[in-house]
Amino acid sequence: MLTLQLIRHAKTLQQSPTGRDFDRELMEKGIAQANLLGHYIESHHIGMGKILCSSAARTRQTHSIISRHIAEPSEAEFRDSLYHASPDRLLMELTRETGKTITLIGHNEGISEFASFCSDEDIQMQTSELITLSFPFESWDYVTRGTGIISLRYRPEVFLP
């Protein structure tokens, strides 16, 4: 049995100081979302396994905040190839892995499309949303459309003045 955690980065600023999308950082609401998500993951004993994270600023920040809440942080790899990755790219990255539990921290539209592909459901992930999928396989090579079962879906609600 394989487990895949999909996390869309937390809410971000519309612009970065450099003007580059890659450098956009989390806004106050996003920081609060990531903190709540990290607390939820820890309090519900959700295993993260190996973490594959886009190397963009907002995904790195989301990962960093979540990790502060986890007693035993997981190994993480930051990959440029996950920045705005398509579902095909996400699947390719996943099939290179051998661990039984993998967490992908990425961006829309790719991460929502990948969740939809895996579950064969229409999914539109919101910021800081977590989806857990289970697959009845021993290797990521067997993951194809509709082979994943959604076992958890969580998004922290944050209301700031």
Secondary structure as UniProt FT lines:
FT   STRAND          2..8
FT   TURN            17..18
FT   HELIX           21..23
FT   HELIX           28..43
FT   TURN            44..45
FT   STRAND          50..54
FT   HELIX           57..68
FT   STRAND          76..79
FT   HELIX           80..82
FT   TURN            83..84
FT   HELIX           87..95
FT   STRAND          101..106
FT   TURN            108..109
FT   HELIX           110..119
FT   TURN            127..128
FT   STRAND          130..135
FT   HELIX           140..142
FT   TURN            145..146
FT   STRAND          149..154
//
